[in-house]
Amino acid sequence: MTEFELIRRFTAPAPRRGTGVVLGIGDDCAVLRPPPGELLLATVDAVVEGVHFDARFAPGDVGWKALAVNLSDLAAMGARPLWALCALAVPEGADPRRLAAVGRGLAACARRHGIALAGGNVTRARELSLTVTALGSAPAGRVLRRDGARPGDVLLVSGTLGDAALGLAPGAAAALARRQRRPDPRLALGRALGPLASACIDLSDGLAQDLGHLCRASGTGARVELSRLPLSPAARRALAGAADPFLAPATGGEDYELCAAVPPGRVARALAAARRLRIPLTPVGVVTRGRAVVLEGPSGARYRPARAGHDHLAPHRRKPAF
């Protein structure tokens, strides 16, 4: 299969027309027109075979996740998604049917969230990887950032935590494996929180670690009550009898939920907005003075997890330690 045949097969199912696409796939650059009066937001992430996925992942799951993890970043900043660019690296002898299935997975995620594939690149590499750049927009006064949290703000977490990490375990329940392989970025909730939250971050590397990033940016601390962390029924079953039932929900990562700091007077509106969207939103703690991020166990004692969260440059673990 030639480079150009691969491009045709990979991009054929993806939506190419969308808001502001003046010129898309087929030229040296995409020509894009941002919505009037809105700021442009851009993010980039990569998924690499042997690091982020392996043979357990269906090809369509790989394509879906490559785009979804970027859309989660846009969600955390209250943006609406507009366009994506994809740099595809393929090993020699790669099965064309597998690559086409990866493209269909990316296309399915793009259609689900109304984003156009506007361009990209193909090259040879030792392993399969997709590097996706996603672009979105938001009104200037509604861009959520990490540095706006203030002491007294209530910490709200969307969805459930720990599912994706538990989904890596051998024999994981189907519901947990799906959360690992097909995350659902909280784009509508991010936009709803735009005028209400003082700060927000997506939970890609674990609540403890990502909340630490938000607190450092804001110059604050935080206190989280672990007994309040939202868990799915499948996660509760998987954690029953675990030596440390808080490790996966607090540090597991890849849930791609949102953690928002919301002033007390706006919490009711935030919860009502989440109910309208049918997305669970749970108060789990508060922003505090100082710099410490304190995790409290059910007895009120401070919980110190075996690890803070995911480190992308640490030695790769193929099996989760839960």
NUSENU-568982 format. One record per residue (C-alpha): residue number from 1; residue in three letters; x, y, z. Coordinates in Angstrom, 3 decimals, always signed. Layout:
+-----+--------+----------+----------+----------+
| num | residu |     east |    north |       up |
+-----+--------+----------+----------+----------+
| NUM |    ALA |        X |        Y |        Z |
...
+-----+--------+----------+----------+----------+
This chain:
+-----+--------+----------+----------+----------+
| num | residu |     east |    north |       up |
+-----+--------+----------+----------+----------+
|   1 |    MET |   +0.000 |   +0.000 |   +0.000 |
|   2 |    THR |   +1.389 |   +3.395 |   -0.956 |
|   3 |    GLU |   +1.478 |   +6.444 |   +1.305 |
|   4 |    PHE |   -1.344 |   +8.086 |   -0.605 |
|   5 |    GLU |   -3.506 |   +4.983 |   -0.610 |
|   6 |    LEU |   -3.058 |   +4.804 |   +3.172 |
|   7 |    ILE |   -4.043 |   +8.458 |   +3.537 |
|   8 |    ARG |   -7.148 |   +7.851 |   +1.450 |
|   9 |    ARG |   -8.190 |   +4.775 |   +3.411 |
|  10 |    PHE |   -7.364 |   +6.260 |   +6.820 |
|  11 |    THR |   -9.184 |   +9.560 |   +6.275 |
|  12 |    ALA |  -12.141 |   +8.374 |   +4.170 |
|  13 |    PRO |  -14.559 |   +7.789 |   +7.080 |
|  14 |    ALA |  -13.636 |  +10.960 |   +8.986 |
|  15 |    PRO |  -15.762 |  +14.119 |   +8.827 |
|  16 |    ARG |  -13.841 |  +16.740 |   +6.835 |
|  17 |    ARG |  -16.320 |  +19.592 |   +6.702 |
|  18 |    GLY |  -17.104 |  +21.573 |   +9.800 |
|  19 |    THR |  -17.340 |  +25.016 |  +11.331 |
|  20 |    GLY |  -14.639 |  +27.260 |   +9.879 |
|  21 |    VAL |  -13.001 |  +24.703 |   +7.550 |
|  22 |    VAL |  -12.094 |  +26.805 |   +4.502 |
|  23 |    LEU |   -9.687 |  +24.211 |   +3.060 |
|  24 |    GLY |   -9.069 |  +20.793 |   +4.562 |
|  25 |    ILE |   -7.213 |  +17.609 |   +3.620 |
|  26 |    GLY |   -5.354 |  +17.669 |   +0.308 |
|  27 |    ASP |   -3.166 |  +20.771 |   +0.405 |
|  28 |    ASP |   +0.032 |  +21.797 |   +2.201 |
|  29 |    CYS |   -1.909 |  +23.387 |   +5.064 |
|  30 |    ALA |   -5.429 |  +23.430 |   +6.351 |
|  31 |    VAL |   -7.119 |  +26.824 |   +6.115 |
|  32 |    LEU |   -9.338 |  +27.433 |   +9.120 |
|  33 |    ARG |  -11.498 |  +30.346 |  +10.278 |
|  34 |    PRO |  -12.015 |  +30.642 |  +14.070 |
|  35 |    PRO |  -15.502 |  +31.677 |  +15.225 |
|  36 |    PRO |  -15.831 |  +35.467 |  +15.490 |
|  37 |    GLY |  -14.980 |  +36.864 |  +18.912 |
|  38 |    GLU |  -13.668 |  +33.599 |  +20.333 |
|  39 |    LEU |  -10.189 |  +32.535 |  +21.389 |
|  40 |    LEU |   -8.476 |  +29.565 |  +19.749 |
|  41 |    LEU |   -7.315 |  +26.728 |  +22.020 |
|  42 |    ALA |   -4.867 |  +24.047 |  +20.846 |
|  43 |    THR |   -3.543 |  +20.833 |  +22.382 |
|  44 |    VAL |   -1.489 |  +17.872 |  +21.163 |
|  45 |    ASP |   -1.012 |  +14.333 |  +22.479 |
|  46 |    ALA |   +0.346 |  +11.032 |  +21.205 |
|  47 |    VAL |   -0.570 |   +7.385 |  +21.664 |
|  48 |    VAL |   +2.276 |   +4.958 |  +20.979 |
|  49 |    GLU |   +2.128 |   +1.184 |  +20.608 |
|  50 |    GLY |   +3.852 |   -0.573 |  +23.481 |
|  51 |    VAL |   +3.401 |   +2.444 |  +25.736 |
|  52 |    HIS |   -0.255 |   +3.480 |  +25.547 |
|  53 |    PHE |   -1.793 |   +0.440 |  +23.873 |
|  54 |    ASP |   -1.011 |   -3.135 |  +22.933 |
|  55 |    ALA |   -2.631 |   -6.171 |  +21.335 |
|  56 |    ARG |   -5.479 |   -6.088 |  +23.853 |
|  57 |    PHE |   -6.807 |   -2.929 |  +22.185 |
|  58 |    ALA |   -8.994 |   -3.276 |  +19.117 |
|  59 |    PRO |   -7.738 |   -0.995 |  +16.302 |
|  60 |    GLY |  -10.877 |   +1.118 |  +16.498 |
|  61 |    ASP |  -10.240 |   +1.713 |  +20.215 |
|  62 |    VAL |   -6.745 |   +3.019 |  +19.400 |
|  63 |    GLY |   -8.102 |   +5.580 |  +16.953 |
|  64 |    TRP |  -10.908 |   +6.631 |  +19.285 |
|  65 |    LYS |   -8.592 |   +7.141 |  +22.245 |
|  66 |    ALA |   -5.997 |   +9.073 |  +20.209 |
|  67 |    LEU |   -8.576 |  +11.790 |  +19.582 |
|  68 |    ALA |  -10.533 |  +11.509 |  +22.839 |
|  69 |    VAL |   -7.553 |  +12.268 |  +25.087 |
|  70 |    ASN |   -7.052 |  +15.547 |  +23.243 |
|  71 |    LEU |  -10.724 |  +16.441 |  +23.407 |
|  72 |    SER |  -10.553 |  +15.964 |  +27.171 |
|  73 |    ASP |   -7.971 |  +18.766 |  +27.327 |
|  74 |    LEU |  -10.349 |  +21.036 |  +25.416 |
|  75 |    ALA |  -13.159 |  +20.044 |  +27.790 |
|  76 |    ALA |  -11.050 |  +21.021 |  +30.810 |
|  77 |    MET |  -10.732 |  +24.547 |  +29.419 |
|  78 |    GLY |  -14.386 |  +24.983 |  +28.516 |
|  79 |    ALA |  -13.793 |  +24.848 |  +24.763 |
|  80 |    ARG |  -15.951 |  +23.515 |  +21.987 |
|  81 |    PRO |  -14.025 |  +21.229 |  +19.613 |
|  82 |    LEU |  -13.547 |  +22.335 |  +16.018 |
|  83 |    TRP |  -10.692 |  +20.660 |  +14.146 |
|  84 |    ALA |   -8.077 |  +17.928 |  +14.444 |
|  85 |    LEU |   -4.798 |  +17.134 |  +12.701 |
|  86 |    CYS |   -3.337 |  +13.624 |  +12.854 |
|  87 |    ALA |   +0.282 |  +12.556 |  +12.312 |
|  88 |    LEU |   +0.260 |   +8.802 |  +11.702 |
|  89 |    ALA |   +3.468 |   +6.752 |  +12.034 |
|  90 |    VAL |   +3.340 |   +3.164 |  +10.764 |
|  91 |    PRO |   +5.819 |   +0.281 |  +10.973 |
|  92 |    GLU |   +6.946 |   -1.499 |   +7.836 |
|  93 |    GLY |   +4.600 |   -4.322 |   +6.896 |
|  94 |    ALA |   +1.671 |   -2.967 |   +8.898 |
|  95 |    ASP |   -1.656 |   -4.583 |   +8.012 |
|  96 |    PRO |   -3.658 |   -2.101 |   +5.888 |
|  97 |    ARG |   -6.908 |   -3.475 |   +7.359 |
|  98 |    ARG |   -5.704 |   -2.685 |  +10.874 |
|  99 |    LEU |   -4.715 |   +0.852 |   +9.902 |
| 100 |    ALA |   -8.064 |   +1.448 |   +8.213 |
| 101 |    ALA |   -9.820 |   +0.237 |  +11.385 |
| 102 |    VAL |   -7.752 |   +2.671 |  +13.472 |
| 103 |    GLY |   -8.951 |   +5.429 |  +11.128 |
| 104 |    ARG |  -12.552 |   +4.349 |  +11.572 |
| 105 |    GLY |  -12.176 |   +4.567 |  +15.345 |
| 106 |    LEU |  -10.802 |   +8.096 |  +15.126 |
| 107 |    ALA |  -13.595 |   +9.016 |  +12.724 |
| 108 |    ALA |  -16.253 |   +7.643 |  +15.088 |
| 109 |    CYS |  -14.945 |   +9.820 |  +17.918 |
| 110 |    ALA |  -14.808 |  +12.841 |  +15.596 |
| 111 |    ARG |  -18.401 |  +12.347 |  +14.490 |
| 112 |    ARG |  -19.567 |  +11.813 |  +18.071 |
| 113 |    HIS |  -18.130 |  +15.152 |  +19.154 |
| 114 |    GLY |  -18.610 |  +17.226 |  +16.000 |
| 115 |    ILE |  -14.968 |  +17.789 |  +15.082 |
| 116 |    ALA |  -13.517 |  +17.829 |  +11.549 |
| 117 |    LEU |  -10.303 |  +16.079 |  +10.528 |
| 118 |    ALA |   -8.586 |  +18.937 |   +8.702 |
| 119 |    GLY |   -5.138 |  +17.524 |   +7.906 |
| 120 |    GLY |   -2.171 |  +15.479 |   +9.011 |
| 121 |    ASN |   +0.845 |  +13.457 |   +7.929 |
| 122 |    VAL |   +2.040 |   +9.879 |   +7.370 |
| 123 |    THR |   +5.549 |   +8.560 |   +8.023 |
| 124 |    ARG |   +7.423 |   +5.321 |   +8.667 |
| 125 |    ALA |   +8.390 |   +4.377 |  +12.232 |
| 126 |    ARG |   +9.326 |   +1.348 |  +14.326 |
| 127 |    GLU |   +5.938 |   +1.204 |  +16.016 |
| 128 |    LEU |   +2.439 |   +2.417 |  +15.309 |
| 129 |    SER |   +1.637 |   +5.816 |  +16.790 |
| 130 |    LEU |   -0.864 |   +8.620 |  +16.338 |
| 131 |    THR |   -0.068 |  +12.177 |  +17.305 |
| 132 |    VAL |   -3.224 |  +14.269 |  +17.276 |
| 133 |    THR |   -3.511 |  +18.038 |  +17.491 |
| 134 |    ALA |   -6.996 |  +19.224 |  +18.458 |
| 135 |    LEU |   -8.208 |  +22.791 |  +18.198 |
| 136 |    GLY |  -11.252 |  +24.393 |  +19.722 |
| 137 |    SER |  -12.599 |  +27.778 |  +20.712 |
| 138 |    ALA |  -14.191 |  +29.529 |  +23.653 |
| 139 |    PRO |  -15.373 |  +33.049 |  +24.502 |
| 140 |    ALA |  -12.577 |  +35.062 |  +26.092 |
| 141 |    GLY |  -14.339 |  +35.325 |  +29.441 |
| 142 |    ARG |  -15.146 |  +31.629 |  +29.671 |
| 143 |    VAL |  -11.774 |  +29.942 |  +29.182 |
| 144 |    LEU |  -11.156 |  +27.694 |  +32.175 |
| 145 |    ARG |   -7.604 |  +27.594 |  +33.497 |
| 146 |    ARG |   -5.706 |  +25.854 |  +36.264 |
| 147 |    ASP |   -4.613 |  +29.021 |  +38.048 |
| 148 |    GLY |   -7.912 |  +30.485 |  +39.258 |
| 149 |    ALA |   -8.783 |  +28.351 |  +42.294 |
| 150 |    ARG |   -9.233 |  +30.179 |  +45.600 |
| 151 |    PRO |   -9.428 |  +28.932 |  +49.220 |
| 152 |    GLY |  -12.990 |  +27.934 |  +50.017 |
| 153 |    ASP |  -13.805 |  +26.753 |  +46.487 |
| 154 |    VAL |  -15.546 |  +23.381 |  +46.388 |
| 155 |    LEU |  -13.841 |  +20.616 |  +44.401 |
| 156 |    LEU |  -16.237 |  +18.826 |  +42.072 |
| 157 |    VAL |  -15.360 |  +15.653 |  +40.131 |
| 158 |    SER |  -17.337 |  +14.376 |  +37.147 |
| 159 |    GLY |  -18.249 |  +10.772 |  +36.430 |
| 160 |    THR |  -16.485 |   +8.012 |  +38.348 |
| 161 |    LEU |  -12.821 |   +7.436 |  +39.189 |
| 162 |    GLY |  -10.556 |   +4.407 |  +39.004 |
| 163 |    ASP |  -12.372 |   +2.594 |  +36.196 |
| 164 |    ALA |   -9.724 |   +3.086 |  +33.514 |
| 165 |    ALA |   -6.850 |   +1.962 |  +35.720 |
| 166 |    LEU |   -8.775 |   -1.088 |  +36.857 |
| 167 |    GLY |   -9.605 |   -1.782 |  +33.215 |
| 168 |    LEU |   -5.958 |   -2.700 |  +32.607 |
| 169 |    ALA |   -6.068 |   -5.650 |  +34.990 |
| 170 |    PRO |   -6.187 |   -9.139 |  +33.457 |
| 171 |    GLY |   -9.798 |  -10.303 |  +33.250 |
| 172 |    ALA |  -11.166 |   -6.827 |  +33.978 |
| 173 |    ALA |  -14.927 |   -6.400 |  +33.717 |
| 174 |    ALA |  -16.120 |   -5.217 |  +30.318 |
| 175 |    ALA |  -17.336 |   -1.904 |  +31.765 |
| 176 |    LEU |  -13.885 |   -1.160 |  +33.195 |
| 177 |    ALA |  -12.043 |   -2.199 |  +30.030 |
| 178 |    ARG |  -14.288 |   +0.068 |  +27.975 |
| 179 |    ARG |  -13.505 |   +3.059 |  +30.194 |
| 180 |    GLN |   -9.805 |   +2.392 |  +29.582 |
| 181 |    ARG |  -10.116 |   +2.015 |  +25.823 |
| 182 |    ARG |  -12.912 |   +4.424 |  +24.871 |
| 183 |    PRO |  -12.867 |   +7.425 |  +27.223 |
| 184 |    ASP |  -15.724 |   +9.913 |  +26.879 |
| 185 |    PRO |  -14.403 |  +13.502 |  +27.072 |
| 186 |    ARG |  -16.698 |  +15.764 |  +29.099 |
| 187 |    LEU |  -16.972 |  +18.516 |  +26.489 |
| 188 |    ALA |  -20.532 |  +19.636 |  +27.210 |
| 189 |    LEU |  -19.857 |  +19.748 |  +30.946 |
| 190 |    GLY |  -16.671 |  +21.764 |  +30.410 |
| 191 |    ARG |  -18.610 |  +24.378 |  +28.464 |
| 192 |    ALA |  -21.326 |  +24.452 |  +31.130 |
| 193 |    LEU |  -18.707 |  +25.019 |  +33.841 |
| 194 |    GLY |  -17.016 |  +27.804 |  +31.894 |
| 195 |    PRO |  -18.973 |  +30.668 |  +33.517 |
| 196 |    LEU |  -19.170 |  +28.945 |  +36.929 |
| 197 |    ALA |  -15.814 |  +27.373 |  +37.845 |
| 198 |    SER |  -12.748 |  +29.302 |  +38.950 |
| 199 |    ALA |  -10.349 |  +26.553 |  +37.766 |
| 200 |    CYS |  -10.498 |  +23.150 |  +36.103 |
| 201 |    ILE |   -8.262 |  +20.275 |  +35.004 |
| 202 |    ASP |   -8.864 |  +16.938 |  +33.320 |
| 203 |    LEU |   -7.876 |  +13.792 |  +35.191 |
| 204 |    SER |   -5.453 |  +12.060 |  +32.862 |
| 205 |    ASP |   -2.708 |  +11.130 |  +35.349 |
| 206 |    GLY |   -4.737 |  +10.533 |  +38.514 |
| 207 |    LEU |   -6.717 |  +12.796 |  +40.857 |
| 208 |    ALA |   -3.919 |  +13.272 |  +43.392 |
| 209 |    GLN |   -1.342 |  +14.276 |  +40.795 |
| 210 |    ASP |   -3.584 |  +16.388 |  +38.565 |
| 211 |    LEU |   -5.149 |  +18.207 |  +41.509 |
| 212 |    GLY |   -1.600 |  +18.965 |  +42.601 |
| 213 |    HIS |   -0.985 |  +20.641 |  +39.221 |
| 214 |    LEU |   -4.104 |  +22.784 |  +39.675 |
| 215 |    CYS |   -3.105 |  +23.774 |  +43.199 |
| 216 |    ARG |   +0.461 |  +24.685 |  +42.214 |
| 217 |    ALA |   -0.842 |  +26.873 |  +39.388 |
| 218 |    SER |   -3.324 |  +28.546 |  +41.746 |
| 219 |    GLY |   -0.959 |  +28.899 |  +44.735 |
| 220 |    THR |   -3.316 |  +26.932 |  +46.969 |
| 221 |    GLY |   -3.702 |  +23.605 |  +48.708 |
| 222 |    ALA |   -6.615 |  +21.188 |  +48.820 |
| 223 |    ARG |   -8.308 |  +18.679 |  +51.085 |
| 224 |    VAL |  -10.036 |  +15.656 |  +49.563 |
| 225 |    GLU |  -12.242 |  +13.180 |  +51.429 |
| 226 |    LEU |  -11.529 |   +9.801 |  +49.848 |
| 227 |    SER |  -14.824 |   +8.352 |  +51.074 |
| 228 |    ARG |  -16.599 |  +10.798 |  +48.757 |
| 229 |    LEU |  -14.811 |   +9.762 |  +45.570 |
| 230 |    PRO |  -17.421 |   +8.553 |  +43.053 |
| 231 |    LEU |  -17.047 |   +4.880 |  +42.114 |
| 232 |    SER |  -18.900 |   +2.850 |  +39.522 |
| 233 |    PRO |  -20.567 |   -0.441 |  +40.523 |
| 234 |    ALA |  -17.925 |   -2.306 |  +38.489 |
| 235 |    ALA |  -15.112 |   -0.518 |  +40.318 |
| 236 |    ARG |  -16.674 |   -1.263 |  +43.713 |
| 237 |    ARG |  -16.791 |   -4.940 |  +42.828 |
| 238 |    ALA |  -13.202 |   -4.930 |  +41.568 |
| 239 |    LEU |  -11.958 |   -3.163 |  +44.703 |
| 240 |    ALA |  -13.850 |   -5.330 |  +47.196 |
| 241 |    GLY |  -11.244 |   -6.832 |  +49.500 |
| 242 |    ALA |   -8.363 |   -4.870 |  +47.935 |
| 243 |    ALA |   -5.435 |   -4.122 |  +50.244 |
| 244 |    ASP |   -5.685 |   -0.448 |  +49.265 |
| 245 |    PRO |   -9.117 |   +0.394 |  +47.836 |
| 246 |    PHE |   -8.208 |   +4.059 |  +47.343 |
| 247 |    LEU |   -5.118 |   +3.627 |  +45.176 |
| 248 |    ALA |   -6.892 |   +3.238 |  +41.825 |
| 249 |    PRO |   -9.508 |   +6.003 |  +42.335 |
| 250 |    ALA |   -6.982 |   +8.481 |  +43.755 |
| 251 |    THR |   -3.969 |   +7.839 |  +41.524 |
| 252 |    GLY |   -4.897 |   +5.495 |  +38.656 |
| 253 |    GLY |   -5.315 |   +7.980 |  +35.841 |
| 254 |    GLU |   -6.826 |   +7.843 |  +32.333 |
| 255 |    ASP |  -10.375 |   +8.397 |  +33.520 |
| 256 |    TYR |  -10.454 |  +11.717 |  +31.616 |
| 257 |    GLU |  -13.000 |  +13.149 |  +34.002 |
| 258 |    LEU |  -12.988 |  +16.804 |  +35.068 |
| 259 |    CYS |  -11.996 |  +18.215 |  +38.450 |
| 260 |    ALA |  -13.308 |  +21.752 |  +38.910 |
| 261 |    ALA |  -12.901 |  +24.307 |  +41.675 |
| 262 |    VAL |  -16.197 |  +26.155 |  +42.066 |
| 263 |    PRO |  -17.013 |  +29.039 |  +44.451 |
| 264 |    PRO |  -19.566 |  +27.917 |  +47.071 |
| 265 |    GLY |  -22.246 |  +30.271 |  +45.751 |
| 266 |    ARG |  -22.101 |  +28.652 |  +42.315 |
| 267 |    VAL |  -22.028 |  +24.987 |  +43.324 |
| 268 |    ALA |  -25.800 |  +24.539 |  +43.103 |
| 269 |    ARG |  -25.798 |  +25.893 |  +39.547 |
| 270 |    ALA |  -22.906 |  +23.629 |  +38.581 |
| 271 |    LEU |  -24.672 |  +20.570 |  +39.960 |
| 272 |    ALA |  -27.908 |  +21.552 |  +38.207 |
| 273 |    ALA |  -26.053 |  +21.956 |  +34.888 |
| 274 |    ALA |  -24.528 |  +18.503 |  +35.294 |
| 275 |    ARG |  -27.940 |  +16.983 |  +36.041 |
| 276 |    ARG |  -29.326 |  +18.511 |  +32.840 |
| 277 |    LEU |  -26.471 |  +16.870 |  +30.934 |
| 278 |    ARG |  -26.998 |  +13.596 |  +32.850 |
| 279 |    ILE |  -23.368 |  +13.599 |  +33.964 |
| 280 |    PRO |  -22.643 |  +12.806 |  +37.619 |
| 281 |    LEU |  -20.829 |  +15.636 |  +39.420 |
| 282 |    THR |  -19.704 |  +14.989 |  +42.990 |
| 283 |    PRO |  -18.281 |  +17.319 |  +45.684 |
| 284 |    VAL |  -15.138 |  +15.616 |  +46.996 |
| 285 |    GLY |  -13.287 |  +18.344 |  +48.916 |
| 286 |    VAL |  -12.288 |  +21.974 |  +49.183 |
| 287 |    VAL |   -9.484 |  +24.290 |  +48.130 |
| 288 |    THR |   -7.407 |  +25.392 |  +51.124 |
| 289 |    ARG |   -4.752 |  +27.928 |  +52.056 |
| 290 |    GLY |   -1.148 |  +26.793 |  +51.954 |
| 291 |    ARG |   +0.326 |  +24.393 |  +49.415 |
| 292 |    ALA |   -0.467 |  +20.897 |  +50.711 |
| 293 |    VAL |   -2.814 |  +18.525 |  +48.893 |
| 294 |    VAL |   -4.214 |  +16.381 |  +51.700 |
| 295 |    LEU |   -6.071 |  +13.143 |  +51.053 |
| 296 |    GLU |   -8.161 |  +12.086 |  +54.057 |
| 297 |    GLY |   -9.229 |   +8.497 |  +54.685 |
| 298 |    PRO |  -12.612 |   +7.578 |  +56.217 |
| 299 |    SER |  -11.209 |   +7.952 |  +59.739 |
| 300 |    GLY |   -9.873 |  +11.432 |  +58.983 |
| 301 |    ALA |   -6.270 |  +10.224 |  +58.955 |
| 302 |    ARG |   -4.041 |  +11.452 |  +56.164 |
| 303 |    TYR |   -3.727 |   +8.970 |  +53.299 |
| 304 |    ARG |   -0.339 |   +8.676 |  +51.615 |
| 305 |    PRO |   -0.629 |   +6.615 |  +48.426 |
| 306 |    ALA |   +2.145 |   +4.331 |  +47.232 |
| 307 |    ARG |   +2.511 |   +6.620 |  +44.216 |
| 308 |    ALA |   +1.268 |  +10.088 |  +43.331 |
| 309 |    GLY |   +0.082 |   +9.274 |  +39.808 |
| 310 |    HIS |   +1.317 |   +8.473 |  +36.330 |
| 311 |    ASP |   +4.780 |   +9.620 |  +35.228 |
| 312 |    HIS |   +5.168 |   +9.467 |  +31.446 |
| 313 |    LEU |   +8.960 |   +9.083 |  +31.698 |
| 314 |    ALA |   +9.006 |   +6.446 |  +34.440 |
| 315 |    PRO |   +9.785 |   +2.808 |  +33.530 |
| 316 |    HIS |   +6.726 |   +1.429 |  +31.759 |
| 317 |    ARG |   +4.485 |   -0.914 |  +33.762 |
| 318 |    ARG |   +2.508 |   -3.367 |  +31.709 |
| 319 |    LYS |   +0.370 |   -4.517 |  +34.634 |
| 320 |    PRO |   -1.311 |   -2.144 |  +37.107 |
| 321 |    ALA |   -0.428 |   -2.618 |  +40.777 |
| 322 |    PHE |   -3.972 |   -2.643 |  +42.214 |
+-----+--------+----------+----------+----------+
